[in-house]
Amino acid sequence: MTTTATHLRTIALHWTDLREAAGTPAQLGAFGLGLRGYLARLDQADAEQIEYERHHAAYLRSLERDPIQLGDRPVPIRLHILDTMRVVEAALVHCADDIAHAAQRAPIPMPTARRTAVAPYATQREADTAAADRRRRQQLAHADLVDPRRWKYTGRRTAPHAALWLLARIERAPGPCRRLTDVEEQRIGNVAAGAAARVERALDIAAQRRTLEQPCVCGGTIDVHGGEGRVPVAHCTGCGRIWTEGGVIAA
């Protein structure tokens, strides 16, 4: 049975594969610049791709079969991959925001230095001890604030980071968070399953099986197996006949 942890690992491990499959130029990616900038660059990429395809189609029509077409061409942006990345990243980051808001402990308050003339320290030793204790508490508060295990609402808000942070919560790793409730874990599971399914479909790495409505000539049902980068294969459950793109390969 596929678990939530497996789904989250799938997203984190295959995010680079999605970026490469999208064929997006580096200046349009901006995957580490936050969701707002990311979406703006996606919109820009969409517009540029439409304009590129319009001019490129006209060019090909005017120079059809001309040898000048040989050579390197611009890599087209695969918009369905970018759409997948946009939806998955938005869903994971939003889920991490909600879980952090509910389960993450607030940072330790930063202590302030306050001495009054009404209650002075009796000795220099007491003053030094108080100052050292204040510095220690300030260091502790700062370390808690910048703890890399803490989910932050600004800065690094990418799909892989959100997936790994949610994975740590599911696996109950140490950090500034309480243990999740069953409802919270179920919500992460639902989001992770949907996101992982989108990633696997976009990369064609998920095994798929479908039954055709039209039966075989023998009357048996035809199951089609594919995905995971393999050529789809059809198999009749009645007569055992097998088809692939090249025709019947077994009967």
Solvent accessible surface area in square Angstrom, and as a share of the most:
residue,aa,sasa,rsa
1,M,234,1.05
2,T,75,0.44
3,T,72,0.42
4,T,30,0.18
5,A,15,0.11
6,T,63,0.37
7,H,37,0.16
8,L,0,0.00
9,R,101,0.37
10,T,19,0.11
11,I,0,0.00
12,A,22,0.17
13,L,132,0.66
14,H,51,0.23
15,W,10,0.04
16,T,83,0.48
17,D,57,0.30
18,L,0,0.00
19,R,116,0.42
20,E,125,0.56
21,A,25,0.19
22,A,0,0.00
23,G,20,0.19
24,T,26,0.15
25,P,53,0.33
26,A,98,0.76
27,Q,139,0.62
28,L,16,0.08
29,G,6,0.05
30,A,17,0.13
31,F,18,0.08
32,G,50,0.49
33,L,116,0.58
34,G,16,0.15
35,L,50,0.25
36,R,216,0.79
37,G,17,0.16
38,Y,1,0.00
39,L,56,0.28
40,A,57,0.44
41,R,79,0.29
42,L,4,0.02
43,D,81,0.42
44,Q,89,0.40
45,A,1,0.00
46,D,34,0.18
47,A,61,0.48
48,E,78,0.35
49,Q,7,0.03
50,I,111,0.56
51,E,78,0.35
52,Y,64,0.24
53,E,87,0.39
54,R,143,0.52
55,H,99,0.44
56,H,46,0.21
57,A,41,0.32
58,A,46,0.35
59,Y,73,0.28
60,L,63,0.31
61,R,171,0.62
62,S,84,0.54
63,L,51,0.25
64,E,126,0.57
65,R,218,0.80
66,D,51,0.27
67,P,102,0.64
68,I,107,0.54
69,Q,44,0.20
70,L,147,0.73
71,G,61,0.58
72,D,143,0.74
73,R,102,0.37
74,P,82,0.52
75,V,104,0.60
76,P,73,0.46
77,I,17,0.08
78,R,108,0.39
79,L,59,0.30
80,H,99,0.44
81,I,0,0.00
82,L,2,0.01
83,D,66,0.34
84,T,15,0.09
85,M,0,0.00
86,R,55,0.20
87,V,64,0.37
88,V,1,0.00
89,E,2,0.01
90,A,35,0.27
91,A,40,0.31
92,L,0,0.00
93,V,3,0.02
94,H,108,0.48
95,C,1,0.00
96,A,0,0.00
97,D,26,0.13
98,D,48,0.25
99,I,4,0.02
100,A,2,0.02
101,H,155,0.69
102,A,56,0.43
103,A,5,0.04
104,Q,31,0.14
105,R,112,0.41
106,A,75,0.58
107,P,55,0.34
108,I,65,0.33
109,P,113,0.71
110,M,97,0.43
111,P,20,0.13
112,T,99,0.57
113,A,69,0.53
114,R,203,0.74
115,R,143,0.52
116,T,84,0.49
117,A,100,0.78
118,V,141,0.81
119,A,76,0.59
120,P,84,0.53
121,Y,77,0.29
122,A,88,0.68
123,T,74,0.43
124,Q,130,0.58
125,R,200,0.73
126,E,86,0.38
127,A,16,0.12
128,D,78,0.40
129,T,86,0.50
130,A,26,0.20
131,A,25,0.19
132,A,46,0.35
133,D,53,0.27
134,R,48,0.17
135,R,134,0.49
136,R,133,0.49
137,R,99,0.36
138,Q,60,0.27
139,Q,126,0.56
140,L,92,0.46
141,A,1,0.01
142,H,100,0.45
143,A,55,0.43
144,D,15,0.08
145,L,85,0.42
146,V,73,0.42
147,D,16,0.08
148,P,116,0.73
149,R,119,0.43
150,R,14,0.05
151,W,3,0.01
152,K,84,0.35
153,Y,110,0.42
154,T,106,0.61
155,G,55,0.53
156,R,161,0.59
157,R,40,0.15
158,T,20,0.12
159,A,0,0.00
160,P,32,0.20
161,H,32,0.14
162,A,0,0.00
163,A,0,0.00
164,L,87,0.43
165,W,12,0.04
166,L,1,0.00
167,L,17,0.08
168,A,26,0.20
169,R,10,0.04
170,I,34,0.17
171,E,89,0.40
172,R,133,0.49
173,A,43,0.34
174,P,104,0.66
175,G,28,0.27
176,P,5,0.03
177,C,28,0.17
178,R,108,0.39
179,R,160,0.58
180,L,12,0.06
181,T,64,0.37
182,D,120,0.62
183,V,120,0.69
184,E,23,0.11
185,E,41,0.18
186,Q,107,0.48
187,R,85,0.31
188,I,0,0.00
189,G,11,0.11
190,N,90,0.46
191,V,33,0.19
192,A,1,0.00
193,A,38,0.30
194,G,38,0.37
195,A,4,0.03
196,A,1,0.00
197,A,36,0.28
198,R,100,0.36
199,V,0,0.00
200,E,49,0.22
201,R,141,0.52
202,A,17,0.14
203,L,34,0.17
204,D,61,0.32
205,I,59,0.30
206,A,21,0.16
207,A,68,0.53
208,Q,67,0.30
209,R,160,0.58
210,R,170,0.62
211,T,82,0.48
212,L,81,0.41
213,E,178,0.80
214,Q,141,0.63
215,P,78,0.49
216,C,9,0.06
217,V,137,0.78
218,C,67,0.40
219,G,57,0.55
220,G,13,0.13
221,T,69,0.40
222,I,17,0.09
223,D,7,0.04
224,V,36,0.20
225,H,71,0.32
226,G,7,0.07
227,G,9,0.09
228,E,89,0.40
229,G,63,0.60
230,R,129,0.47
231,V,79,0.45
232,P,68,0.43
233,V,48,0.28
234,A,16,0.13
235,H,67,0.30
236,C,0,0.00
237,T,76,0.44
238,G,53,0.51
239,C,59,0.35
240,G,30,0.29
241,R,76,0.28
242,I,47,0.24
243,W,61,0.22
244,T,40,0.23
245,E,144,0.65
246,G,79,0.76
247,G,29,0.28
248,V,79,0.45
249,I,104,0.53
250,A,44,0.34
251,A,109,0.85
